[in-house]
Amino acid sequence: MSNFLREEEKDKVHAYGLAARDSSGILSPFHFTRRANGDNDISVKIMYCGICHTDLHYLKNDFGDTIYPIVPGHEIVGEVIKVGRSVTKFSVGDIAGVGGVVGSCGSCSECNEGFEIYCRKVSLTFSSRYHDGSINYGGYSDKLVVDEHFAVLIPKTLPLDRVAPLLCAGITVYSPMKYFKLDQPGLHLGVVGLGGLGHVAVKFAKAFNIKVTVISTSPSKKKEALERLGADAFLVSRDQQQLQDAMGTLDGIIDTVSAHHALQPLIDLLKTSGKLVLVGAPVLPLEFQALPFILGRKIIAGSAAGGSEEMQEMVDFAAKHNVTADVELMPMDYISTALERLANNDVKYRFVIDVANTINKISN
């Protein structure tokens, strides 16, 4: 048994990245090990990793369940450097993408329907435990070991740094559009917030041939939304006259805002039987009036990132329609500054870490 354990330890993957040790969220160099590459696993040399607002929440323990030390990052793109003997989806040299989920029970109704993110035994890419009890560490690091089921094949024709955010931001808006049938040509969709998720939502919606209205607190984003991203209309959410004029015009709304905000004005924008889908994650409770919601037969729903099969479908759709994120590429040693800027909404639209080329910039 002791010889077996020594062999297992020897096969573990030694990794290096940045971790926070407590709720201060301060990141510093971190050496750690990942599990050995199993029969169904691929090992990935991480090339790019997006920075999501959820990373910030977990670093600060906003949800109260962070496991420290934490290596964030769940928008991961990298080169496959090793495959297990039972792997069929990948070969060495392929480009793999990994989003927010790296494990699930595989047998519940959610898993059988392809929505592993909703499995009660879901294993998240970071600040979560794998089924063997080990802690999962994310993409602010040089290597990853993952079951091939939870990785997607990325076409090499796509700009890989701009694909990385699709693995969270992209699937988070694509999945509810598909599930709630808001992907049908001719519908009118509202997108609340023009940030990392919102700008990708506009791009996917236009690829679905949907009319899009962007709803934002920032009038300065109007030109960008209409002229560059191709939105059809723009509403300033603080302008009561604009909201009044647009009441009852939207078939659905994708609400990407993670800060506390009012839902009632959004509900009023929906047509009868309209759907408001929350994909942002405000920490504080949200409120709305029940009567307009009931009398309009309207739906308020939530949605997280989609399942593995849907993720592959989304990436393939993005490749076909040239949907990628707008990013600010940055070195590893800029992450702390980037997180501060993200907290202040000072990013257009997604930070992506150039991991492979700059990890040597962080000192041991």
Secondary structure as UniProt FT lines:
FT   HELIX           2..11
FT   STRAND          13..20
FT   TURN            23..24
FT   STRAND          27..34
FT   TURN            39..40
FT   STRAND          41..50
FT   HELIX           53..59
FT   TURN            60..63
FT   STRAND          76..83
FT   TURN            85..86
FT   TURN            92..93
FT   STRAND          95..98
FT   STRAND          101..103
FT   HELIX           109..112
FT   TURN            113..114
FT   HELIX           116..118
FT   TURN            120..121
FT   STRAND          123..124
FT   TURN            131..132
FT   STRAND          143..147
FT   HELIX           148..150
FT   STRAND          151..153
FT   TURN            156..157
FT   HELIX           160..163
FT   HELIX           164..167
FT   HELIX           169..179
FT   TURN            180..181
FT   TURN            185..186
FT   STRAND          188..192
FT   HELIX           196..207
FT   TURN            208..209
FT   STRAND          211..216
FT   HELIX           219..221
FT   HELIX           222..223
FT   HELIX           224..228
FT   STRAND          233..236
FT   TURN            237..238
FT   HELIX           240..245
FT   TURN            246..248
FT   STRAND          250..255
FT   HELIX           264..269
FT   STRAND          270..278
FT   HELIX           290..295
FT   TURN            296..297
FT   STRAND          299..302
FT   HELIX           308..321
FT   STRAND          327..330
FT   HELIX           332..334
FT   HELIX           335..343
FT   TURN            344..345
FT   STRAND          350..354
FT   HELIX           355..358
FT   HELIX           359..361
//
